Amino acid sequence: MRVKKLLITGGSGFIGKHLLAYLKGKNYSIRSFIRERESIESQMSPDFEVFLGDLTDRARMAEACEDIDVIIHLAGLAHVNNVDGSLLQEINVGGTEKLLSVAVEKGVSRFIFLSSSLATNSHSELTKEIGYGMAKLRSEEALLEAHLAGKIEGVVLRPVNVYGWGMRGNIASMMSMIQKGMMPPLPQLDTKISLIGVEDVCQAIVLAIESEVAKGKAYLLTDG
């Protein structure tokens, strides 16, 4: 069986690093597309190749997509409490649309988009977080529209709050503050939030790469 060639955008991010480690030794040829020049050394590995570029550079995207079978799109602005909507539109929506367009041109078979559970309720509240969710939703719509047009196989994964080694964001900040004694430990509460471990997200991505029934679908990823 021919080895599938994967392009992973955002390979230097929290989920991206875990995914590259998770895929190591599996039967894939892997290319990591990263933005930060200083991240290259930590990405160097005989198990995959590294392309330097970002979501505004269409020419570099085209080079990265050459001979690729499946794109796993993780890159974009995250933890965006202080980012305005125009930047979200340019990077998270515009960048995804650019990459999708290049993928179609290059004959990529499948495009897996890591969205967010915030996309499911992005119409319900006008908050900065929901602005992030709306940007994810617009990217989802672009991908599924291309899928319905027969241009590419699209799969959307919507994780809830992802936890694991090296995580960032509000949950990580709260844990750090408790550990340093800057805030008291949380009391026993009836309130619950949905979480998912990063290893489970990686497993879901592999299922999205391989599953025939996944194409054209959007899945909410949660531990229940």
C-alpha positions as CSV (number, residue, x, y, z in Angstrom):
1,M,0.0,0.0,0.0
2,R,1.3,3.4,-1.0
3,V,2.4,5.6,2.0
4,K,0.2,8.7,2.4
5,K,1.9,12.0,2.4
6,L,0.6,14.4,5.1
7,L,1.1,18.2,5.4
8,I,0.6,19.4,9.0
9,T,0.2,23.2,9.4
10,G,0.9,24.6,12.8
11,G,3.3,21.8,13.6
12,S,5.1,23.9,16.2
13,G,2.0,24.5,18.3
14,F,0.7,22.6,21.3
15,I,-1.4,20.1,19.4
16,G,1.0,20.1,16.4
17,K,3.9,19.0,18.5
18,H,1.9,16.2,20.1
19,L,0.6,15.1,16.7
20,L,4.0,14.9,15.2
21,A,5.2,12.7,18.1
22,Y,2.0,10.6,17.9
23,L,2.6,10.0,14.2
24,K,6.2,9.0,14.6
25,G,6.8,5.5,13.5
26,K,3.4,5.2,11.7
27,N,3.2,4.6,8.0
28,Y,3.0,8.2,6.8
29,S,5.3,10.6,5.0
30,I,5.1,13.8,7.0
31,R,5.8,17.5,6.1
32,S,5.5,20.2,8.8
33,F,4.5,23.7,7.7
34,I,5.6,26.2,10.4
35,R,5.9,30.0,10.7
36,E,8.5,30.7,13.3
37,R,12.1,30.5,12.1
38,E,13.3,29.8,15.7
39,S,11.1,26.7,15.7
40,I,13.0,24.9,13.0
41,E,15.7,23.4,15.2
42,S,13.2,21.8,17.5
43,Q,11.4,20.5,14.5
44,M,14.4,18.9,12.8
45,S,13.8,15.1,12.6
46,P,14.6,12.3,10.1
47,D,11.0,11.3,10.4
48,F,9.6,14.4,8.6
49,E,10.5,17.4,6.6
50,V,10.0,21.0,7.5
51,F,8.7,23.9,5.4
52,L,9.0,27.5,6.6
53,G,6.0,29.8,5.7
54,D,2.8,31.3,7.0
55,L,-0.9,31.5,6.1
56,T,-0.4,34.7,4.1
57,D,2.3,33.3,1.7
58,R,0.4,31.6,-1.1
59,A,3.5,30.7,-3.1
60,R,5.1,29.0,-0.1
61,M,1.9,27.1,0.6
62,A,1.9,25.9,-3.0
63,E,5.4,24.4,-2.6
64,A,4.4,22.8,0.7
65,C,1.3,21.2,-0.9
66,E,3.3,19.6,-3.7
67,D,2.6,15.8,-3.9
68,I,0.6,15.9,-0.6
69,D,-2.4,13.5,-0.1
70,V,-3.9,14.9,3.1
71,I,-3.6,18.3,4.8
72,I,-4.2,18.5,8.6
73,H,-4.8,22.2,9.2
74,L,-4.0,23.2,12.8
75,A,-2.4,26.7,12.2
76,G,-4.1,29.9,13.1
77,L,-4.5,32.4,15.9
78,A,-5.5,30.9,19.2
79,H,-6.1,32.3,22.8
80,V,-7.3,35.4,21.1
81,N,-8.9,37.5,23.9
82,N,-7.1,40.6,22.7
83,V,-7.1,40.1,18.9
84,D,-9.4,42.2,16.8
85,G,-11.8,40.7,14.3
86,S,-9.9,41.9,11.2
87,L,-6.8,39.9,12.2
88,L,-9.0,36.8,12.8
89,Q,-10.5,37.3,9.4
90,E,-7.2,37.7,7.7
91,I,-5.3,34.8,9.4
92,N,-7.9,32.3,10.5
93,V,-10.4,32.7,7.7
94,G,-8.4,34.1,4.8
95,G,-5.4,31.9,5.5
96,T,-7.6,28.8,5.6
97,E,-9.3,29.8,2.4
98,K,-6.0,30.4,0.7
99,L,-4.6,27.0,1.8
100,L,-7.8,25.3,0.7
101,S,-7.6,26.9,-2.7
102,V,-4.0,25.8,-3.1
103,A,-4.9,22.3,-1.9
104,V,-7.6,22.0,-4.6
105,E,-5.2,23.3,-7.3
106,K,-2.5,20.7,-6.2
107,G,-4.9,17.8,-6.2
108,V,-4.8,17.1,-2.5
109,S,-7.3,14.3,-1.7
110,R,-8.4,15.3,1.8
111,F,-8.4,18.4,4.0
112,I,-8.8,17.9,7.8
113,F,-9.6,21.2,9.6
114,L,-9.2,21.4,13.3
115,S,-12.0,23.8,14.3
116,S,-13.4,24.5,17.7
117,S,-16.5,23.6,19.7
118,L,-17.1,27.4,19.8
119,A,-18.1,27.2,16.2
120,T,-21.2,25.3,17.2
121,N,-22.6,28.3,19.2
122,S,-21.0,31.2,17.3
123,H,-24.4,32.7,16.5
124,S,-25.6,32.8,20.1
125,E,-23.5,35.4,21.9
126,L,-21.5,38.4,20.8
127,T,-18.3,38.0,22.7
128,K,-14.6,38.0,21.7
129,E,-14.5,34.2,22.2
130,I,-17.5,33.8,19.9
131,G,-15.7,36.0,17.4
132,Y,-13.1,33.3,17.3
133,G,-15.8,30.7,17.0
134,M,-17.4,32.6,14.1
135,A,-14.0,32.7,12.3
136,K,-13.8,28.9,12.7
137,L,-17.3,28.5,11.5
138,R,-16.6,30.5,8.3
139,S,-13.6,28.3,7.6
140,E,-15.7,25.2,8.1
141,E,-18.2,26.5,5.7
142,A,-15.6,27.2,3.0
143,L,-14.2,23.6,3.4
144,L,-17.6,21.9,3.4
145,E,-18.7,23.9,0.4
146,A,-15.6,22.7,-1.5
147,H,-16.4,19.2,-0.4
148,L,-20.0,19.4,-1.7
149,A,-18.7,20.8,-5.0
150,G,-16.5,17.6,-5.4
151,K,-13.2,19.6,-5.3
152,I,-11.7,17.9,-2.2
153,E,-12.7,15.6,0.7
154,G,-13.4,17.7,3.8
155,V,-13.4,16.6,7.4
156,V,-14.1,19.0,10.3
157,L,-13.0,18.3,13.9
158,R,-14.4,20.5,16.7
159,P,-12.5,19.8,20.0
160,V,-13.6,21.2,23.3
161,N,-11.0,22.5,25.7
162,V,-7.8,20.5,25.0
163,Y,-5.5,19.6,27.9
164,G,-2.1,17.9,28.1
165,W,1.6,18.6,28.6
166,G,2.6,22.0,27.3
167,M,-1.0,23.4,27.0
168,R,-1.6,27.1,27.1
169,G,-4.7,29.3,27.7
170,N,-7.0,29.9,30.6
171,I,-7.0,26.4,32.1
172,A,-3.2,26.3,32.1
173,S,-2.9,29.8,33.6
174,M,-5.4,28.9,36.4
175,M,-3.5,25.7,37.2
176,S,-0.2,27.7,37.3
177,M,-1.6,30.3,39.6
178,I,-3.0,27.7,42.0
179,Q,0.4,25.9,42.0
180,K,2.2,29.2,42.8
181,G,-0.2,30.1,45.6
182,M,-1.6,33.1,43.8
183,M,-5.1,31.8,44.0
184,P,-6.8,29.2,46.3
185,P,-7.5,25.7,45.1
186,L,-10.9,25.3,43.5
187,P,-13.6,24.0,45.8
188,Q,-15.8,21.0,45.0
189,L,-18.3,22.3,42.5
190,D,-21.3,20.9,40.7
191,T,-20.4,22.9,37.6
192,K,-18.7,20.9,34.9
193,I,-16.8,21.8,31.7
194,S,-16.0,19.5,28.7
195,L,-12.4,18.6,28.2
196,I,-10.4,16.3,25.9
197,G,-6.9,15.0,26.2
198,V,-4.5,15.9,23.4
199,E,-3.6,12.3,22.8
200,D,-7.3,11.6,22.1
201,V,-7.4,14.5,19.7
202,C,-4.4,13.0,17.9
203,Q,-6.2,9.7,17.7
204,A,-9.3,11.4,16.2
205,I,-7.1,13.1,13.6
206,V,-5.7,9.7,12.5
207,L,-9.2,8.3,12.2
208,A,-10.1,11.4,10.1
209,I,-7.2,10.6,7.8
210,E,-8.2,7.0,7.3
211,S,-12.0,6.8,7.6
212,E,-14.1,6.7,4.4
213,V,-17.2,7.6,6.4
214,A,-15.6,10.7,7.9
215,K,-15.5,12.7,4.6
216,G,-18.0,15.6,4.5
217,K,-18.7,15.3,8.3
218,A,-18.1,17.6,11.3
219,Y,-17.3,15.9,14.6
220,L,-17.4,17.3,18.1
221,L,-14.4,15.9,20.1
222,T,-15.0,15.6,23.8
223,D,-14.4,13.2,26.7
224,G,-18.1,13.2,27.3
